[in-house]
Amino acid sequence: MGNISRRKFIKNATILAAGGTAIPVFSFAKKLSAFSAGKTSSFLLIPPFLGRSTDSSISINIVAGEQDVTSFIRFRRYEGSAGTGWQQTEQKSIDAFSPAEVTLAPLTAGTFYQYQLFARERTGGQFQMVKEKTFRTRRSGPCSFSFAVISDSHITPSNRERLGVLSQISGSVLSRKPDFTFMLGDNIQTFASHGGPMKEEWDGPMLYSLLRSGLAELPSSVPIFAVIGNWEGENGWHPARERGWARKARMAWIPNPGPHTYPEGGSEDEDFYGFTWGDVLCLALNVTGYTRSDHTILSAVGKADDWSLGERQSEWLYEQLSRSRAKWKLLFIHHPVGGNAGDDVNSRYGRGGGRAAKTGEQALVHSWMKEFGVQALFYGHDHVFTDIPVDGVHYVCVGSAGAPWKFPESVTGYKRYWTPSGYTWVDVSEKKLTISFISPDRLEPEGKVLHAFEIRAK
């Protein structure tokens, strides 16, 4: 991060306490560790973060703690309590409070691996093992597996109770051992009303470090894929400079697939992308970044029908849907490309899910979903769980993982919905998708299933 960057990160970290009370950066680091299940070494600020899992590699994002460190990872195929010979990465020097990325390769598709992360002070000393975890690489070909979807954590320093909710949900997800997890936006909350831009450059690193502390140990074993919402500070109507700050922080702290990670490609900014896992095509979209008219909730500028994916993203989406031969095709987005909610204000804000299937540009996307056999569109934004089938396509709002606002019918227009904090779980098999809404429970590690339904293969 560099000394100047590091000092600014430390300065921003002191606003962690509510009410404006300053907290020293070392206390900040301890609080992050507390939300990370108390298992983070002093060499690490927060647990590692897995991403970009392919047939032959995976990336591990590491954030150094209070001191500059040197680190390396060794890894091996893993079966139960046994494994084959170790491989080892080169040593990497990491500045204090800064993220760095390490790639593990070569790997084998659909295989469990064990890794051990070693670190020491940059100035010398003995290497210590600071993390030991397992993960599975991307599966190829038809198979059964499961994944999780969470959304709307709205992490911000002044509302630390949201970190607790996210941590509980993350623990429940981890206990179920998914292949991967999607986060569908509003994962953080900028310090401005209803999705305003970043106020300064170092807000992003602080917010994303808090988000990762709330995710706790989940990303250490389960690859994460993120979608951008309207609160991340990257909206198309935000000033270019502030959008750049937000984008830089997201790409450094929450790495997504790039345009060359998977054959499906995507954006250089890692804000839309696709991959095939088993026999499931997953396409992640960005609805807020390419919409230019101001859709702040009380703005009268943006309309319910002028949300847009932009020309390039739309062309990419059509190409991926039209050429894929996957049995299951799923879209992941913060909210549909249009709104049809309980009133005009919330319709312009993009609420309404499947009610907006025929509104604005979403009507075009919906026609493609019908034509090319998309079974479901997963989204957040509305902070409840609901399922609205339209022409055989399921619009699934996945619930909220931290946001305190649970919107009623007067806001969303939904007739049937579930309000507890929770996450969506998807079981994939050859013949069906089973989609469940799960609320974490302190007495049941895998949580309580509040509602479930099936989508049968045609």
GUVO-589520 format. One record per residue (C-alpha): residue in one letter; chain; z, x negated, y. Coordinates in pm, whole numbers, plus 50000, padded with zeros to 5 digits. Layout:
code, unit, c3, c1, c2
A, A, Z, X, Y;
...
! end
This chain:
code, unit, c3, c1, c2
M, A, 50000, 50000, 50000;
G, A, 50059, 49702, 50229;
N, A, 50360, 49636, 50454;
I, A, 50255, 49862, 50742;
S, A, 50167, 50147, 50506;
R, A, 50488, 50098, 50314;
R, A, 50702, 50116, 50629;
K, A, 50537, 50441, 50731;
F, A, 50588, 50587, 50385;
I, A, 50956, 50491, 50405;
K, A, 50984, 50646, 50751;
N, A, 50837, 50974, 50630;
A, A, 51054, 50971, 50320;
T, A, 51362, 51006, 50539;
I, A, 51280, 51371, 50614;
L, A, 51350, 51473, 50257;
A, A, 51674, 51652, 50348;
A, A, 51661, 52003, 50482;
G, A, 51780, 52051, 50835;
G, A, 51637, 51724, 50960;
T, A, 51913, 51502, 50820;
A, A, 51777, 51152, 50761;
I, A, 51793, 51009, 50410;
P, A, 51742, 50636, 50348;
V, A, 51439, 50553, 50135;
F, A, 51653, 50428, 49846;
S, A, 51829, 50765, 49836;
F, A, 51485, 50924, 49846;
A, A, 51384, 50719, 49541;
K, A, 51703, 50822, 49359;
K, A, 51633, 51189, 49430;
L, A, 51281, 51150, 49293;
S, A, 51428, 50992, 48980;
A, A, 51676, 51278, 48945;
F, A, 51392, 51530, 48934;
S, A, 51217, 51307, 48678;
A, A, 51483, 51381, 48416;
G, A, 51680, 51069, 48509;
K, A, 51453, 50846, 48301;
T, A, 51266, 50657, 48571;
S, A, 51334, 50284, 48577;
S, A, 51411, 50107, 48905;
F, A, 51072, 49940, 48859;
L, A, 50905, 50284, 48884;
L, A, 50940, 50538, 49163;
I, A, 50826, 50824, 48939;
P, A, 50698, 50855, 48580;
P, A, 50341, 50751, 48498;
F, A, 50055, 50999, 48534;
L, A, 49781, 51036, 48272;
G, A, 49432, 51145, 48370;
R, A, 49061, 51119, 48290;
S, A, 49106, 51135, 47914;
T, A, 48770, 51068, 47749;
D, A, 48653, 50989, 47396;
S, A, 48712, 50619, 47455;
S, A, 48957, 50573, 47744;
I, A, 49237, 50719, 47955;
S, A, 49377, 50624, 48296;
I, A, 49746, 50576, 48370;
N, A, 49859, 50595, 48733;
I, A, 50174, 50389, 48799;
V, A, 50387, 50395, 49115;
A, A, 50618, 50100, 49180;
G, A, 50976, 50163, 49286;
E, A, 51181, 49985, 49551;
Q, A, 51029, 49642, 49489;
D, A, 50693, 49478, 49429;
V, A, 50630, 49453, 49055;
T, A, 50399, 49304, 48798;
S, A, 50317, 49535, 48509;
F, A, 50112, 49564, 48191;
I, A, 50069, 49822, 47915;
R, A, 50033, 49776, 47545;
F, A, 49899, 50058, 47326;
R, A, 49805, 50143, 46969;
R, A, 49693, 50427, 46745;
Y, A, 49997, 50626, 46640;
E, A, 50071, 50844, 46338;
G, A, 50422, 50980, 46313;
S, A, 50657, 50684, 46328;
A, A, 50390, 50429, 46238;
G, A, 50094, 50275, 46416;
T, A, 49824, 50012, 46394;
G, A, 49799, 49682, 46583;
W, A, 49880, 49664, 46953;
Q, A, 49625, 49612, 47228;
Q, A, 49732, 49498, 47575;
T, A, 49600, 49539, 47929;
E, A, 49589, 49262, 48184;
Q, A, 49886, 49221, 48415;
K, A, 49863, 49416, 48742;
S, A, 50051, 49347, 49066;
I, A, 50175, 49665, 49240;
D, A, 50331, 49690, 49587;
A, A, 50659, 49880, 49628;
F, A, 50621, 50258, 49669;
S, A, 50246, 50227, 49595;
P, A, 50024, 50373, 49321;
A, A, 49796, 50167, 49099;
E, A, 49571, 50265, 48811;
V, A, 49538, 50108, 48468;
T, A, 49271, 50206, 48215;
L, A, 49341, 50197, 47842;
A, A, 49028, 50121, 47638;
P, A, 48871, 50119, 47389;
L, A, 49015, 50436, 47232;
T, A, 48897, 50682, 46966;
A, A, 48831, 51052, 47029;
G, A, 49089, 51310, 46925;
T, A, 49345, 51047, 46834;
F, A, 49716, 51004, 46906;
Y, A, 49816, 50683, 47081;
Q, A, 50148, 50526, 47168;
Y, A, 50188, 50319, 47482;
Q, A, 50461, 50099, 47622;
L, A, 50476, 50010, 47991;
F, A, 50636, 49675, 48080;
A, A, 50736, 49559, 48429;
R, A, 50925, 49287, 48613;
E, A, 50979, 49182, 48972;
R, A, 50669, 49023, 49117;
T, A, 50869, 48714, 49209;
G, A, 50959, 48647, 48845;
G, A, 51201, 48734, 48569;
Q, A, 51164, 48880, 48222;
F, A, 50936, 49174, 48148;
Q, A, 51123, 49489, 48049;
M, A, 50986, 49794, 47867;
V, A, 51033, 50077, 48119;
K, A, 50839, 50362, 47953;
E, A, 50731, 50450, 47599;
K, A, 50520, 50762, 47539;
T, A, 50238, 50908, 47330;
F, A, 49920, 51097, 47420;
R, A, 49607, 51238, 47257;
T, A, 49254, 51149, 47365;
R, A, 48988, 51409, 47432;
R, A, 48875, 51603, 47127;
S, A, 48507, 51637, 47042;
G, A, 48340, 51909, 46838;
P, A, 48474, 52250, 46733;
C, A, 48850, 52249, 46674;
S, A, 49171, 52435, 46754;
F, A, 49400, 52316, 47034;
S, A, 49608, 52443, 47327;
F, A, 49636, 52375, 47698;
A, A, 49849, 52494, 47989;
V, A, 49767, 52616, 48341;
I, A, 50012, 52611, 48632;
S, A, 49962, 52687, 49000;
D, A, 50119, 52725, 49343;
S, A, 50417, 52491, 49325;
H, A, 50409, 52462, 49708;
I, A, 50612, 52142, 49699;
T, A, 50759, 52041, 50034;
P, A, 51070, 51838, 50125;
S, A, 51245, 52123, 50307;
N, A, 51242, 52352, 50002;
R, A, 51378, 52138, 49721;
E, A, 51458, 52437, 49499;
R, A, 51084, 52451, 49425;
L, A, 51109, 52110, 49263;
G, A, 51367, 52250, 49025;
V, A, 51142, 52542, 48929;
L, A, 50845, 52311, 48874;
S, A, 51057, 52070, 48669;
Q, A, 51181, 52351, 48444;
I, A, 50828, 52480, 48393;
S, A, 50697, 52130, 48326;
G, A, 50965, 52077, 48062;
S, A, 50872, 52403, 47892;
V, A, 50503, 52308, 47893;
L, A, 50582, 51965, 47751;
S, A, 50786, 52112, 47467;
R, A, 50474, 52300, 47353;
K, A, 50266, 51979, 47335;
P, A, 49941, 52086, 47501;
D, A, 49630, 51868, 47493;
F, A, 49611, 51884, 47875;
T, A, 49736, 52079, 48177;
F, A, 49551, 52222, 48476;
M, A, 49711, 52261, 48820;
L, A, 49521, 52524, 49020;
G, A, 49604, 52434, 49378;
D, A, 49869, 52478, 49645;
N, A, 50039, 52207, 49443;
I, A, 50185, 52071, 49768;
Q, A, 50246, 52233, 50107;
T, A, 50149, 52063, 50433;
F, A, 50385, 52083, 50730;
A, A, 50182, 52351, 50906;
S, A, 50162, 52728, 50881;
H, A, 49954, 52874, 50597;
G, A, 49757, 52573, 50492;
G, A, 49717, 52380, 50813;
P, A, 49599, 52016, 50815;
M, A, 49811, 51707, 50757;
K, A, 50010, 51614, 51067;
E, A, 49996, 51241, 51002;
E, A, 49848, 51008, 50744;
W, A, 50164, 50938, 50548;
D, A, 50252, 51302, 50483;
G, A, 50017, 51297, 50183;
P, A, 50180, 51011, 49990;
M, A, 50525, 51162, 50041;
L, A, 50418, 51511, 49932;
Y, A, 50232, 51390, 49626;
S, A, 50522, 51166, 49523;
L, A, 50747, 51473, 49541;
L, A, 50499, 51675, 49337;
R, A, 50494, 51412, 49068;
S, A, 50873, 51397, 49062;
G, A, 50878, 51773, 48998;
L, A, 50627, 51736, 48715;
A, A, 50882, 51493, 48564;
E, A, 50783, 51357, 48222;
L, A, 50494, 51600, 48162;
P, A, 50215, 51374, 48301;
S, A, 50347, 51075, 48106;
S, A, 50225, 51235, 47780;
V, A, 49983, 51508, 47885;
P, A, 49669, 51444, 48095;
I, A, 49663, 51646, 48419;
F, A, 49358, 51799, 48589;
A, A, 49404, 51927, 48944;
V, A, 49227, 52187, 49157;
I, A, 49256, 52194, 49537;
G, A, 49411, 52495, 49712;
N, A, 49433, 52597, 50076;
W, A, 49768, 52417, 50132;
E, A, 49659, 52063, 50035;
G, A, 49514, 51990, 50379;
E, A, 49150, 51963, 50271;
N, A, 49008, 52292, 50396;
G, A, 48654, 52289, 50527;
W, A, 48766, 52406, 50872;
H, A, 49023, 52125, 50915;
P, A, 48945, 51825, 51139;
A, A, 48760, 51547, 50956;
R, A, 49027, 51285, 51022;
E, A, 49312, 51494, 50878;
R, A, 49100, 51599, 50581;
G, A, 49035, 51233, 50513;
W, A, 49408, 51159, 50510;
A, A, 49470, 51438, 50258;
R, A, 49177, 51338, 50037;
K, A, 49281, 50972, 50031;
A, A, 49637, 51059, 49928;
R, A, 49527, 51302, 49657;
M, A, 49282, 51056, 49503;
A, A, 49544, 50780, 49504;
W, A, 49835, 50982, 49362;
I, A, 49671, 51263, 49157;
P, A, 49346, 51110, 49023;
N, A, 49085, 51354, 48893;
P, A, 48760, 51288, 48705;
G, A, 48489, 51130, 48915;
P, A, 48112, 51187, 48900;
H, A, 48073, 50941, 48611;
T, A, 48385, 51016, 48405;
Y, A, 48219, 51284, 48192;
P, A, 47855, 51380, 48123;
E, A, 47914, 51701, 48320;
G, A, 47960, 51494, 48637;
G, A, 48104, 51626, 48962;
S, A, 48194, 51513, 49313;
E, A, 48259, 51160, 49439;
D, A, 48566, 51308, 49610;
E, A, 48698, 51433, 49273;
D, A, 48728, 51786, 49411;
F, A, 48493, 51955, 49162;
Y, A, 48413, 51830, 48814;
G, A, 48358, 51935, 48455;
F, A, 48429, 51825, 48100;
T, A, 48398, 51956, 47746;
W, A, 48708, 51944, 47527;
G, A, 48643, 52040, 47167;
D, A, 48401, 52331, 47201;
V, A, 48531, 52441, 47544;
L, A, 48344, 52374, 47869;
C, A, 48591, 52345, 48158;
L, A, 48455, 52354, 48513;
A, A, 48694, 52293, 48804;
L, A, 48579, 52423, 49143;
N, A, 48678, 52381, 49509;
V, A, 48655, 52702, 49713;
T, A, 48846, 52594, 50025;
G, A, 48685, 52256, 50089;
Y, A, 48332, 52384, 50143;
T, A, 48414, 52698, 50342;
R, A, 48368, 52619, 50711;
S, A, 48497, 52935, 50880;
D, A, 48872, 52944, 50955;
H, A, 49050, 53140, 50681;
T, A, 49408, 53083, 50796;
I, A, 49582, 53406, 50700;
L, A, 49605, 53554, 51051;
S, A, 49268, 53419, 51167;
A, A, 49008, 53679, 51255;
V, A, 48723, 53431, 51208;
G, A, 48683, 53404, 50832;
K, A, 48577, 53714, 50643;
A, A, 48637, 53837, 50290;
D, A, 48273, 53775, 50200;
D, A, 48200, 53437, 50366;
W, A, 48389, 53203, 50131;
S, A, 48152, 52942, 49987;
L, A, 48121, 52668, 49728;
G, A, 47854, 52499, 49939;
E, A, 47500, 52431, 49828;
R, A, 47564, 52114, 49626;
Q, A, 47860, 52250, 49431;
S, A, 47678, 52577, 49362;
E, A, 47374, 52395, 49228;
W, A, 47598, 52180, 49010;
L, A, 47782, 52487, 48876;
Y, A, 47458, 52663, 48785;
E, A, 47324, 52351, 48612;
Q, A, 47639, 52308, 48403;
L, A, 47658, 52673, 48299;
S, A, 47287, 52701, 48217;
R, A, 47264, 52388, 48002;
S, A, 47597, 52400, 47815;
R, A, 47594, 52514, 47453;
A, A, 47973, 52523, 47423;
K, A, 48116, 52830, 47251;
W, A, 48381, 52878, 47517;
K, A, 48310, 52845, 47890;
L, A, 48596, 52859, 48141;
L, A, 48616, 52822, 48520;
F, A, 48921, 52694, 48711;
I, A, 48954, 52759, 49086;
H, A, 49225, 52828, 49340;
H, A, 49087, 53175, 49410;
P, A, 48750, 53350, 49368;
V, A, 48472, 53290, 49620;
G, A, 48554, 53614, 49798;
G, A, 48845, 53851, 49860;
N, A, 48924, 54215, 49788;
A, A, 49301, 54259, 49817;
G, A, 49551, 54520, 49932;
D, A, 49446, 54502, 50296;
D, A, 49190, 54335, 50522;
V, A, 49411, 54038, 50617;
N, A, 49470, 53939, 50255;
S, A, 49111, 54009, 50158;
R, A, 48997, 53761, 50423;
Y, A, 49258, 53519, 50286;
G, A, 49088, 53526, 49943;
R, A, 49325, 53743, 49745;
G, A, 49231, 54003, 49487;
G, A, 49098, 53812, 49185;
G, A, 48868, 54029, 48974;
R, A, 48869, 54298, 49240;
A, A, 48648, 54054, 49436;
A, A, 48401, 53995, 49152;
K, A, 48119, 54160, 49347;
T, A, 48218, 54032, 49694;
G, A, 48017, 53772, 49886;
E, A, 47927, 53453, 49699;
Q, A, 48158, 53547, 49413;
A, A, 47900, 53812, 49320;
L, A, 47649, 53531, 49255;
V, A, 47905, 53328, 49058;
H, A, 47995, 53641, 48860;
S, A, 47630, 53703, 48772;
W, A, 47606, 53347, 48637;
M, A, 47925, 53396, 48436;
K, A, 47775, 53707, 48278;
E, A, 47437, 53545, 48214;
F, A, 47570, 53226, 48056;
G, A, 47865, 53367, 47863;
V, A, 48172, 53257, 48061;
Q, A, 48476, 53421, 47905;
A, A, 48736, 53365, 48179;
L, A, 48798, 53246, 48533;
F, A, 49151, 53112, 48587;
Y, A, 49292, 53112, 48941;
G, A, 49615, 53101, 49140;
H, A, 49681, 53187, 49507;
D, A, 49839, 53528, 49444;
H, A, 50163, 53398, 49280;
V, A, 50173, 53653, 48998;
F, A, 50021, 53685, 48653;
T, A, 49751, 53942, 48596;
D, A, 49430, 53986, 48399;
I, A, 49135, 54183, 48531;
P, A, 48831, 54207, 48300;
V, A, 48502, 54266, 48484;
D, A, 48181, 54303, 48280;
G, A, 48350, 54120, 47993;
V, A, 48468, 53829, 48211;
H, A, 48845, 53792, 48244;
Y, A, 48985, 53702, 48587;
V, A, 49326, 53554, 48504;
C, A, 49580, 53485, 48779;
V, A, 49811, 53232, 48616;
G, A, 50144, 53290, 48796;
S, A, 50338, 53055, 49024;
A, A, 50533, 52738, 48942;
G, A, 50758, 52707, 49245;
A, A, 50636, 52930, 49527;
P, A, 50908, 53181, 49619;
W, A, 50670, 53457, 49734;
K, A, 50576, 53713, 49465;
F, A, 50318, 53938, 49621;
P, A, 50321, 54314, 49551;
E, A, 50034, 54560, 49512;
S, A, 50022, 54619, 49888;
V, A, 49921, 54253, 49932;
T, A, 49704, 54182, 49625;
G, A, 49584, 54527, 49526;
Y, A, 49690, 54467, 49165;
K, A, 49814, 54767, 48967;
R, A, 49966, 54569, 48678;
Y, A, 50116, 54223, 48715;
W, A, 50412, 53997, 48629;
T, A, 50622, 53828, 48899;
P, A, 50857, 53573, 48732;
S, A, 50782, 53206, 48786;
G, A, 50593, 53069, 48489;
Y, A, 50271, 52931, 48348;
T, A, 49970, 53037, 48145;
W, A, 49917, 52905, 47793;
V, A, 49579, 52908, 47619;
D, A, 49539, 52872, 47241;
V, A, 49182, 52791, 47141;
S, A, 49044, 52861, 46794;
E, A, 48699, 52915, 46651;
K, A, 48722, 53292, 46669;
K, A, 48938, 53365, 46973;
L, A, 49127, 53254, 47281;
T, A, 49487, 53370, 47299;
I, A, 49613, 53372, 47657;
S, A, 49988, 53404, 47720;
F, A, 50203, 53418, 48029;
I, A, 50528, 53228, 47970;
S, A, 50847, 53212, 48174;
P, A, 51074, 52912, 48111;
D, A, 51415, 52987, 47965;
R, A, 51714, 52754, 47945;
L, A, 51801, 52885, 47599;
E, A, 51447, 52868, 47462;
P, A, 51269, 52535, 47526;
E, A, 50925, 52682, 47471;
G, A, 50995, 52972, 47707;
K, A, 50957, 53349, 47676;
V, A, 50616, 53509, 47634;
L, A, 50603, 53795, 47883;
H, A, 50247, 53905, 47809;
A, A, 49959, 53795, 47588;
F, A, 49605, 53905, 47513;
E, A, 49304, 53783, 47316;
I, A, 48942, 53713, 47398;
R, A, 48728, 53733, 47086;
A, A, 48417, 53523, 47030;
K, A, 48094, 53722, 47041;
! end
